[in-house]
Each structure stands twice: as structure tokens, then as C-alpha cells.
Amino acid sequence: MKRSLIYSNANFCHFQELLKEYEKITISYSALYTLLKKAGITSPKKRRRFPSHRRRKRKEQEGLPIQLDASSFSWLSDNRVYHLHGGIDDATGQVVGLYLTESECLEGYFQTMYLMLELFGIPISTYSDRHTIFFSPKCDKLSLEEELAGKRGKFDPIWTGYAHFAPEAKEKSAFRPIPKGMNIDHILCVIEKRIYDRGGVFSFYHKHCQIIEDKDLPPLWA
């Protein structure tokens, strides 16, 4: 009966219900399972329906936004796992910067963005995953619209703050050139406050460093 066209597609549990309703046969599930298994009959697996995935439409201009991520792999011949940091333009799929380190870290992303800034310019925004390098777990959760607007990464406020110094983006590209006088090293860095003595000496991670005055910079005691 189970091999008939009427019941062949029913799983064991459904077949038990059909027997009771239409054939007036009452049998426990365990007994039915044993009989069908001995006969070499298997229960059809329930088909899972996966939700359709809608791909996000790519941006129309270069630099809107830049996707940042790192991939771990044995990239070299020493069989060690390294992390390749990279930036990819969302509109064109072009790689704008790559940097290899032993682990995913802020320095890797700083170097990636340094290359991008020198080769392409300042993007409108960046987009990244929820790694704590970019996004503090203590912050409130952002909506998808806010994330796509470039509010996820630590770098976004930096570029937004300097955007009014750069010329308007060209039609084919949203990248802006680096303004004259802007030092990238003063942006892609970690700033820590230290107390120095009259000789300009301060301690940093159990080491003593001295500030060297530069004629192109404000006086040390200004």
C-alpha cells in the first residue's frame, strides 16, 4: 500500500495519519516504522524551502562605497595562515588596496586604505562587517539603510569630516583627491595622550621616547 501512487510521496508520520483517516487502519508509529523499514521502504525527507536572496544593486559611481574585509588563507609557501586585507570598489569590483598580515588587525586596514588614498583618492564611504575593528559592540544596532550609507566603519567620520575640503566628484568617479597639506599619516593612526617633560621625553610601553622639533610643525612649547 505504501508503494502505491497515492501514498508513495507521504512520509511515515503522514502515512500513519492517512491510514487512519482513509483506510480505517489504526497502528502505532513505532510499529508502522518497523514494518516499513523491514520492507525496505524509506521515509521521504521533508523539502526545506529556503528564502530567496535578493542581491543588493551595485552603486553607479566608483567610490560609492568601498567594501573592506580580510580573508584568512595559507597565501605563502610556508604553510602558515595569513590574513589578506583588501578594499574593493562596489561599483566596478576593482581592488583598490591589499595588505598581508599574520592576523586581521587595524594596521592591515590602515595600510590598505593608505594605498587606496594614494592611488585613487578619498571615497565617499566605506562598508565593512561587524568586526570590532570597525564597529564597537557597545554602540546601538544600525539599520540596513544606515549601514549602506556608510555609518558602520571607524573611517567614515574621517572622510566625511574632510569631504568639504575636496573638489566635487566627477561624473564617472566619486573619489576625491587628497587636499594639499593633508598628511595621511596624521589620519591613519592611533592617537594616545602622553605626558612629556621639559625635554620632550615621554614613556610609551616601557620605552622612553623624545619629541624632535620640526621647523614645519608648531613649536613644542606653543
N, C-alpha and C positions, 0 to 999 in steps of 0.2 A: 504493500500500500504506500509506503514512504517513497518508493521509486517511481510512482505514478506521476504523470504530468501535473496533477492537481497539487500534490504535496512535496514534490521534489525540491522546490526552492525554499521551503519552510525550514527554519532551524528547529532543533529538538524541542525547545520550550514552546514555540509556536505550534509545532506539530501536535504536541500534547493537548493544547487548547482546542485545536481543530478536531481532533479525535473525539473529544468530549462533546463539542458543540454539534458536529455534523454526523459523526458515526456512532454517537451514544456509547463510546468506549471510555471508561474511566481507568486510568493507570497512573501510578506514581512516576515522577520524573526520573528517579534513580533506576526503577525497573525498565522504563522505556529506553533510557540511555544505555543500559547494559544490553538489551536486546538488539538495538540498532548497531551498537559497536561490534557485537559478535557477528552481525550480518555484514560487517564491512562498510557500513554507511557512516559518513561523517557529517557533522552539522555545518551548514554553510555559515561562513563568517559574516557578521553584520558589516555592511559597507558604511564606511565613515565619510561623511561629507565635509570637505574642508572649505572654509570660507574663501571666496575668490579674492586674490590680491591685486589691488589696483596700483599700478606703478605711478609714482609721482612724476608729473610732467617736468621736463628739464627747463631750466631758465633760458631766456633768449639771448643773454649777453654774457661774455666772458667776465669772470669775477663776481658772479651772482649765483650762489656763493661758492666758496672753496670748501670742499669736504676734506677733513683731516682725520687720519686714522693710522694705526700701526698694525703690522702683520708679523707674527712670530713664525720663524721657519729656520731650517738649517741652510742659510743662504751661502755659506762658505764651505770650503773643503775640509774644515777641521771637525765636522760633525757636531758643532755646538749650535745651540738655538740663539738667534739674534732677532731683534725687533727692527723692522724696516718702517720708519716713519715716512708718511707721504701726504702730499696735498694734491687733490685732483679737482680740476675745474668742472663744475656741474654742467655747464652749457656744452662744452666741447669734449669732455673726457680727457683733456690733456693733463699730463703730470706736470705740476709747477714746482715741485721740490721733493727730494728724497734724502733721508739721512739714516744711517745704520748705527744702532747701539745695542748693548747687551740686554737691556730691559726697556720697556716703554716708559718714557720719562719726559719731564718738561724740557730738558736740554735738547732732546731729539726733535721736539716740535719747534723749539726756538730756532734750531739750525735749519729745519725745513722751511720755516717762514722767512728766515733770513735770505735763503736762496730765491724764494718766490718774490720777495720785495725787490731784490737786486735785478732779477731777470724780467719780471712782469710789472711790478708796481703794487700799489695798495688796493686790495679787493674791497668790495662793498661790505661783505660779511663773511664769516666762516661758519661751518657746520660740523659738529662732532658728535661722538657718542656721549654717554653719561659718565664717562671716566672722571674720577675726582681731580684729575689734572686740569680739566676744563670746567667742571661743574661741582660746586660744593653740595654735599648731601644734606646740608642743613638748610639750604635755600628751598623756597616753595617750588612745587612742581609747575612747570610751564606747559602751556597748551601747545598743540602742534603748530598753530599759526605763529606763536611766539618763537618756537624753535626754528621754523623755516625763515623767520625774519632775522635770524642771526643773533639771538639773545642767549645762546647756550654757552658759548666759549668765553674763556677769560680774555681772549684777544679782541673780541668785538668792541668793547668800550674804547679800546685804544684807537682803533681805526675810525670809529665814529667821532671821537674827540678831535682827530686831526683831519677829518674829511673836508672841513671848510677851508683848509689851507691849500688843498689840491685843486687843480683845474677840473672843470666838468668832464665827465666821462664821454668818450667818443661813442658814436652810434654802434660800432661793432664790438666795443670793449668797455667794460665798466671799471677796469683797472685805472687808478690814478697814479701819476708819477710821484716819487718821493719829493717833498718840498725841499728847496735848498736850505742848508743849515740844519736839517734834521739828522741826528745821529741815531742809526738803528740800534746801536749797542746800548743806548740810553733807554730804549723801549723794551727790547727783548732781553730782559734781565730780571733778577730777583733783588728787590730793594730791601735792605735791612738797616735799621738805625744802630749806630755805634757811637760811643763817647770817645773822643780823642783828646790827647793832652796838648800842651802848648807847642810841642814839637811835631804835632800832626801824627802821633803814633797811637794806634788802637789795636786791640786784640780781636782776633776772629778765629774761632775754632782752635783755640790753644796756640795760635800763632800771632806774632806781632808784625803789624804792617805799618808803613809810613806813607802818608799822603804827599805826593810830589806836586808842587805847584806848577801850573802851566800858564804861560802868558795869554793863551787863548781862552782861559777859563777865569771866572771871578776869583779874586783873592781869597785865600784860605780863611782869613780872619774878617772878611767883609760881613 
